[in-house]
């Protein structure tokens, strides 16, 4: 089981592979509580989501971060609501003046857009 809020297009094939292996994804879901194992209080045995207990062999939680793009304010590069930078399939910044040679990666990337060949 993996809980995720936002899914960039680049990750869809990875998600599909994991689903084919039996991993279940719960999109736009908030974990209300981690369920402690009765056999070993040092281990988790699941999570509670929407008042439903979801059993799990392993619980991994990650916290999202806001992109550190404050320095781009006033540059002409348009930022998304969460501060992410929109890029094309080559990770080039898609908006703003003189951005042909400007690239963004990692947490700064808002969305990848792939064109059909």
TORVOGU-368434 format. One line per field, with one value per residue (C-alpha): residue number from 0; residue in one letter; chain; x, y negated, z. Coordinates in steps of 0.02 Angstrom, whole numbers, plus 50000, padded with zeros to 5 digits. Each point is the difference from the previous one (the first is absolute). Layout:
N
kepa <- NUM; ... $
nuke <- a; ... $
tise <- A; ... $
px <- X; ... $
py <- Y; ... $
pz <- Z; ... $
This chain:
117
kepa <- 0; 1; 2; 3; 4; 5; 6; 7; 8; 9; 10; 11; 12; 13; 14; 15; 16; 17; 18; 19; 20; 21; 22; 23; 24; 25; 26; 27; 28; 29; 30; 31; 32; 33; 34; 35; 36; 37; 38; 39; 40; 41; 42; 43; 44; 45; 46; 47; 48; 49; 50; 51; 52; 53; 54; 55; 56; 57; 58; 59; 60; 61; 62; 63; 64; 65; 66; 67; 68; 69; 70; 71; 72; 73; 74; 75; 76; 77; 78; 79; 80; 81; 82; 83; 84; 85; 86; 87; 88; 89; 90; 91; 92; 93; 94; 95; 96; 97; 98; 99; 100; 101; 102; 103; 104; 105; 106; 107; 108; 109; 110; 111; 112; 113; 114; 115; 116 $
nuke <- x; x; x; x; x; x; x; x; x; x; x; x; x; x; x; x; x; x; x; x; x; x; x; x; x; x; x; x; x; x; x; x; x; x; x; x; x; x; x; x; x; x; x; x; x; x; x; x; x; x; x; x; x; x; x; x; x; x; x; x; x; x; x; x; x; x; x; x; x; x; x; x; x; x; x; x; x; x; x; x; x; x; x; x; x; x; x; x; x; x; x; x; x; x; x; x; x; x; x; x; x; x; x; x; x; x; x; x; x; x; x; x; x; x; x; x; x $
tise <- A; A; A; A; A; A; A; A; A; A; A; A; A; A; A; A; A; A; A; A; A; A; A; A; A; A; A; A; A; A; A; A; A; A; A; A; A; A; A; A; A; A; A; A; A; A; A; A; A; A; A; A; A; A; A; A; A; A; A; A; A; A; A; A; A; A; A; A; A; A; A; A; A; A; A; A; A; A; A; A; A; A; A; A; A; A; A; A; A; A; A; A; A; A; A; A; A; A; A; A; A; A; A; A; A; A; A; A; A; A; A; A; A; A; A; A; A $
px <- 50000; 50062; 49910; 50034; 49922; 50074; 50058; 50111; 49971; 50178; 49958; 49846; 50100; 50089; 49833; 49930; 50147; 49973; 49813; 50040; 50103; 49848; 50037; 49842; 50006; 49878; 49999; 49962; 49988; 50046; 50061; 49900; 50097; 50135; 49943; 50125; 50032; 49928; 50147; 50135; 49961; 50157; 49919; 49853; 49871; 49899; 49923; 49828; 49936; 49822; 49957; 50052; 50147; 50116; 50118; 50180; 50160; 50099; 49948; 50107; 49946; 50076; 49965; 49986; 50097; 49965; 50118; 50135; 49963; 49978; 50155; 49907; 49873; 50013; 50100; 49855; 49994; 49822; 49981; 49857; 49895; 50119; 50154; 50041; 50076; 49911; 50120; 49993; 50054; 50183; 49981; 50012; 49903; 49842; 49957; 50095; 50120; 50159; 49966; 50063; 50156; 49919; 49965; 49919; 50011; 49952; 49879; 49991; 49914; 49811; 49950; 50080; 49911; 50044; 49960; 49947; 50131 $
py <- 50000; 49826; 49838; 49857; 49830; 49938; 50107; 49925; 50077; 50069; 50112; 50081; 50142; 50034; 50002; 50120; 50118; 50004; 50028; 50149; 50067; 49986; 49832; 49898; 49810; 49886; 49832; 49835; 50089; 49943; 50125; 49974; 50121; 50133; 50167; 50078; 50187; 50098; 50123; 49866; 49821; 49943; 50047; 49931; 50120; 49878; 49827; 49925; 49901; 49931; 50099; 50162; 50105; 50048; 50142; 49984; 50101; 49838; 49819; 49864; 49820; 49853; 49817; 49893; 49839; 49839; 49963; 49874; 49882; 49834; 49934; 50008; 49868; 49853; 50101; 50019; 50188; 50045; 50109; 50116; 49976; 50108; 49914; 50136; 49961; 50070; 50090; 50091; 50179; 49943; 49916; 49828; 49862; 49971; 49820; 49839; 49896; 50077; 50172; 50104; 50049; 50000; 50171; 50057; 50168; 50084; 49921; 49842; 50090; 49982; 50107; 50090; 49992; 50132; 49977; 50144; 50050 $
pz <- 50000; 49958; 50035; 49880; 49971; 49836; 49856; 49865; 49828; 50000; 50147; 49923; 49919; 50165; 50092; 49869; 50026; 50188; 49979; 49889; 50147; 50116; 50082; 50030; 49990; 50090; 49914; 50088; 50166; 50175; 50129; 50160; 50108; 49991; 50072; 50120; 49989; 50146; 49991; 50001; 50053; 49907; 49833; 49901; 49930; 49897; 49989; 50025; 49850; 49989; 50157; 49913; 50059; 49859; 50047; 49944; 50012; 49997; 50026; 49921; 50023; 49911; 50022; 49846; 49988; 49911; 49857; 50048; 49856; 50092; 49914; 49832; 50051; 49882; 49873; 49879; 50026; 50047; 50155; 50041; 50158; 50102; 49929; 49873; 49830; 49846; 49883; 49833; 49961; 50000; 50171; 49919; 50087; 49897; 50049; 50013; 49897; 49929; 50075; 49853; 50100; 50173; 50078; 50162; 50090; 50163; 50121; 49894; 49856; 50001; 49853; 49855; 49834; 49871; 49817; 49890; 49871 $
